[in-house]
Amino acid sequence: MTDPSLAFGAWMGDRLIGSSLGTSWGSLGIFGPISTHPDTWNHGTARLLIPPVLERLNALGARHLAFFTFAESTKHIALYQRFGFWPRFLTAIMTRLVEANEIMPETTRYSTVAGAGQAHWLDACRALTTEVRDGLDLSAEIRTAHAHGHGDSVFLTDGSRMEAVALCEYGPKSPAGAGSCLIRFGAVRPSSESETRFSQLVTACGALAVDEGLKQVVACVNASRPKTYRHLLSMGFRAQRNGVTMHRPNEDAYHQTASYILDDMR
């Protein structure tokens, strides 16, 4: 958890009966996961846990809120619609086994940057993500994953300018699951070279997985970005599960020019 102020609980006496979490990516806030004890289902506990997270995300500067939920659950979707969220496009959780013999593009990993130089790389990353969405900032997530030992970030550059970034999470302290490298967020600067650089970025994430002794790469892609979805299929990724992202307001979280984005909003 990057920010403890985004963790809330519901208690019955001294017993924890529910929790809700949030993640701040600057102007983009990720809501959830939310959980309630089975004994409290259908008693309104979830409705009490949602507002505090949304209020805190708004206070931190989020202007767009989104999350992943079960596409087949009309109950979940109806609950979140009460709070102004609307389902948009299908989101696929896709996986591919790692391949150790791929040609590795030239990249930089955050873990290899000396302490004094990390601020420079985070500034460059912020400049890239701002082109994808005004105010989008993954700096805290990148620092936390590295500091807590449950992830690393991959940077693809062209000269002095960053062209692509991917935040990867793995290991027992992460939500990736055993043997998996989860691309928590990935983005390519919009340009005529975006497709090539996206392929290089995903390959670099696969190389990171190999180095960490992991078996597969996991990527979440929204169907509203068909170029990203089709390219993952062409690279051997296959959907393991489908869900839907819900948004407040009811619009895309990113600029229309941003074609190659991966984001895990679970």
C-alpha positions as CSV (number, residue, x, y, z in Angstrom):
1,M,0.0,0.0,0.0
2,T,1.5,3.3,-1.1
3,D,-0.5,5.7,1.1
4,P,-2.0,4.5,4.4
5,S,-4.4,7.4,4.4
6,L,-6.3,5.6,1.6
7,A,-7.1,2.5,3.8
8,F,-10.4,2.4,5.6
9,G,-12.1,-0.3,7.8
10,A,-15.5,-1.0,9.1
11,W,-15.7,-2.4,12.6
12,M,-18.3,-4.1,14.7
13,G,-17.0,-3.7,18.2
14,D,-13.4,-4.9,18.0
15,R,-14.1,-7.0,15.0
16,L,-13.0,-5.9,11.5
17,I,-15.9,-6.7,9.1
18,G,-14.8,-4.8,6.0
19,S,-12.2,-2.7,4.3
20,S,-11.7,-0.4,1.3
21,L,-8.6,0.9,-0.3
22,G,-7.5,3.4,-2.9
23,T,-4.5,4.3,-4.9
24,S,-3.5,7.8,-6.0
25,W,-1.9,8.3,-9.4
26,G,-2.0,12.1,-9.2
27,S,-5.1,13.2,-11.2
28,L,-6.2,9.6,-11.6
29,G,-7.5,7.8,-8.6
30,I,-8.0,4.0,-8.4
31,F,-10.7,2.8,-6.1
32,G,-10.6,-0.6,-4.4
33,P,-10.4,-3.4,-3.6
34,I,-13.3,-3.4,-1.2
35,S,-14.1,-6.4,0.9
36,T,-16.8,-7.3,3.5
37,H,-17.1,-10.3,5.8
38,P,-19.7,-12.8,4.5
39,D,-21.7,-12.4,7.7
40,T,-22.4,-8.8,6.7
41,W,-23.3,-9.3,3.1
42,N,-26.6,-7.6,2.0
43,H,-26.5,-5.4,5.2
44,G,-25.1,-2.2,3.6
45,T,-21.6,-2.4,4.8
46,A,-20.1,-1.8,1.4
47,R,-22.1,1.4,0.9
48,L,-20.5,2.8,4.1
49,L,-17.0,1.9,3.0
50,I,-17.1,3.6,-0.4
51,P,-17.5,7.3,0.4
52,P,-14.4,7.7,2.7
53,V,-12.0,6.4,-0.1
54,L,-13.6,8.6,-2.8
55,E,-13.4,11.7,-0.6
56,R,-9.8,11.0,0.2
57,L,-8.9,10.5,-3.4
58,N,-10.6,13.8,-4.3
59,A,-8.7,15.5,-1.5
60,L,-5.4,14.2,-3.0
61,G,-6.2,15.8,-6.4
62,A,-7.9,13.0,-8.3
63,R,-10.2,14.4,-11.0
64,H,-11.0,11.0,-12.5
65,L,-11.8,7.8,-10.5
66,A,-11.8,4.3,-11.9
67,F,-11.7,0.6,-10.9
68,F,-12.0,-2.9,-12.1
69,T,-15.0,-5.1,-11.2
70,F,-16.8,-8.2,-12.3
71,A,-18.5,-7.7,-15.7
72,E,-21.1,-10.4,-15.0
73,S,-22.2,-9.0,-11.6
74,T,-25.2,-6.8,-12.0
75,K,-25.3,-6.4,-8.2
76,H,-21.8,-4.9,-8.1
77,I,-22.4,-2.6,-11.1
78,A,-25.7,-1.3,-9.6
79,L,-24.0,-0.6,-6.3
80,Y,-21.2,1.5,-7.8
81,Q,-23.7,3.4,-10.1
82,R,-25.2,4.8,-6.9
83,F,-21.9,6.7,-6.5
84,G,-21.7,8.0,-10.0
85,F,-19.6,5.3,-11.6
86,W,-20.5,3.8,-15.0
87,P,-19.2,0.7,-16.8
88,R,-17.3,1.5,-20.0
89,F,-15.3,-1.1,-21.8
90,L,-14.4,-4.7,-21.3
91,T,-11.0,-5.2,-19.7
92,A,-9.0,-8.4,-20.3
93,I,-6.4,-9.8,-17.9
94,M,-3.9,-11.4,-20.2
95,T,-0.9,-13.6,-19.6
96,R,2.1,-14.9,-21.6
97,L,4.9,-17.3,-20.6
98,V,8.2,-15.6,-20.5
99,E,10.7,-16.2,-23.3
100,A,14.4,-16.1,-22.4
101,N,15.6,-15.9,-26.0
102,E,14.0,-12.6,-27.1
103,I,16.1,-9.7,-28.3
104,M,16.3,-7.3,-25.4
105,P,15.9,-3.6,-26.2
106,E,18.2,-1.1,-24.4
107,T,16.3,0.0,-21.3
108,T,17.0,1.4,-17.8
109,R,15.6,-0.1,-14.6
110,Y,14.8,2.1,-11.7
111,S,16.6,-0.3,-9.3
112,T,19.9,0.3,-11.2
113,V,19.8,4.1,-10.8
114,A,21.9,5.5,-8.1
115,G,20.0,7.4,-5.4
116,A,21.0,10.8,-6.5
117,G,19.8,10.1,-10.1
118,Q,16.4,8.6,-9.2
119,A,14.7,12.1,-9.0
120,H,15.8,12.8,-12.6
121,W,14.2,9.6,-13.9
122,L,11.0,10.2,-11.9
123,D,10.8,13.7,-13.4
124,A,11.2,12.2,-16.9
125,C,8.6,9.6,-16.2
126,R,6.2,12.3,-15.0
127,A,6.8,14.3,-18.2
128,L,5.8,11.2,-20.2
129,T,2.7,10.3,-18.2
130,T,1.5,13.9,-18.4
131,E,1.3,13.5,-22.2
132,V,-1.0,10.5,-21.6
133,R,-3.2,12.3,-19.0
134,D,-2.8,15.7,-17.4
135,G,-1.5,15.3,-13.9
136,L,-0.9,11.6,-14.1
137,D,1.9,10.7,-11.7
138,L,3.2,7.2,-10.9
139,S,6.2,8.5,-8.9
140,A,5.0,7.3,-5.5
141,E,4.1,3.8,-6.9
142,I,7.5,3.5,-8.5
143,R,9.3,4.4,-5.3
144,T,7.2,2.2,-3.1
145,A,7.5,-0.9,-5.3
146,H,11.3,-0.6,-5.3
147,A,11.7,0.4,-1.6
148,H,9.5,-2.5,-0.4
149,G,11.1,-5.0,-2.7
150,H,7.9,-6.0,-4.6
151,G,8.6,-4.5,-8.0
152,D,10.7,-2.5,-10.4
153,S,10.2,0.0,-13.2
154,V,11.5,-0.2,-16.8
155,F,12.3,3.0,-18.8
156,L,12.7,3.1,-22.5
157,T,14.5,6.2,-23.8
158,D,15.5,7.9,-27.0
159,G,18.5,10.1,-26.3
160,S,17.6,12.2,-23.2
161,R,13.8,11.8,-23.6
162,M,11.8,9.0,-22.1
163,E,9.6,7.2,-24.6
164,A,7.9,4.5,-22.6
165,V,7.6,3.3,-19.0
166,A,6.3,0.2,-17.2
167,L,5.8,-0.4,-13.5
168,C,6.1,-4.1,-12.8
169,E,5.1,-5.9,-9.5
170,Y,6.1,-9.4,-8.5
171,G,6.9,-11.5,-5.5
172,P,5.0,-12.5,-2.3
173,K,4.4,-8.9,-1.2
174,S,2.7,-7.9,-4.4
175,P,-0.7,-8.7,-6.0
176,A,0.9,-10.4,-8.9
177,G,0.7,-13.9,-7.5
178,A,3.4,-16.6,-7.3
179,G,5.6,-16.8,-10.4
180,S,4.0,-13.8,-12.2
181,C,5.3,-10.4,-13.2
182,L,2.3,-8.0,-13.3
183,I,2.6,-4.9,-15.4
184,R,0.7,-2.6,-13.0
185,F,1.0,0.3,-15.4
186,G,2.6,0.8,-18.8
187,A,2.5,3.7,-21.3
188,V,4.2,4.8,-24.5
189,R,4.6,8.4,-25.6
190,P,2.2,9.1,-28.5
191,S,4.2,9.2,-31.7
192,S,4.6,7.4,-35.1
193,E,6.9,4.9,-33.3
194,S,4.5,4.0,-30.6
195,E,3.8,0.4,-31.8
196,T,7.5,-0.5,-32.0
197,R,8.2,1.0,-28.6
198,F,5.3,-0.7,-27.0
199,S,6.6,-4.0,-28.3
200,Q,10.0,-3.2,-26.9
201,L,8.5,-2.2,-23.6
202,V,6.6,-5.5,-23.2
203,T,9.7,-7.4,-24.2
204,A,11.7,-5.6,-21.5
205,C,9.1,-6.5,-18.9
206,G,9.5,-10.1,-20.0
207,A,13.3,-9.8,-19.6
208,L,12.7,-8.5,-16.1
209,A,10.5,-11.5,-15.3
210,V,13.3,-13.8,-16.5
211,D,15.9,-12.1,-14.4
212,E,13.6,-12.5,-11.3
213,G,13.0,-16.2,-12.0
214,L,9.3,-15.7,-12.9
215,K,7.2,-17.8,-15.2
216,Q,4.7,-15.4,-16.9
217,V,3.9,-11.8,-17.6
218,V,0.4,-10.5,-16.7
219,A,-1.0,-7.4,-18.5
220,C,-4.5,-5.8,-18.2
221,V,-5.7,-4.1,-21.3
222,N,-8.9,-2.1,-21.9
223,A,-10.8,-2.9,-25.1
224,S,-11.2,0.8,-25.7
225,R,-7.5,0.6,-26.9
226,P,-7.8,-1.9,-29.7
227,K,-4.2,-1.4,-30.9
228,T,-2.8,-2.4,-27.5
229,Y,-5.2,-5.4,-27.3
230,R,-4.4,-6.7,-30.8
231,H,-0.6,-6.2,-30.3
232,L,-0.6,-8.2,-27.1
233,L,-2.4,-11.0,-29.0
234,S,0.2,-10.9,-31.7
235,M,2.9,-11.2,-29.0
236,G,1.3,-14.4,-27.7
237,F,-0.7,-13.0,-24.8
238,R,-4.1,-14.7,-24.1
239,A,-7.0,-13.6,-22.0
240,Q,-7.5,-15.5,-18.8
241,R,-10.3,-13.4,-17.4
242,N,-12.5,-10.5,-18.5
243,G,-13.9,-7.7,-16.3
244,V,-15.1,-4.2,-16.8
245,T,-13.7,-0.9,-15.6
246,M,-16.1,1.7,-14.1
247,H,-15.4,5.4,-14.3
248,R,-16.4,8.6,-12.7
249,P,-17.0,10.8,-14.8
250,N,-18.2,8.5,-17.6
251,E,-15.4,9.1,-20.0
252,D,-12.0,7.7,-20.9
253,A,-9.3,8.3,-18.3
254,Y,-6.6,9.1,-20.9
255,H,-6.1,11.4,-23.9
256,Q,-7.4,10.1,-27.2
257,T,-3.9,10.2,-28.7
258,A,-2.7,7.7,-26.1
259,S,-3.1,4.4,-28.0
260,Y,-0.7,2.1,-26.0
261,I,-1.5,1.9,-22.3
262,L,-1.7,-0.9,-19.9
263,D,-3.3,-0.3,-16.4
264,D,-4.3,-2.8,-13.7
265,M,-7.1,-1.1,-11.8
266,R,-7.9,-4.1,-9.6
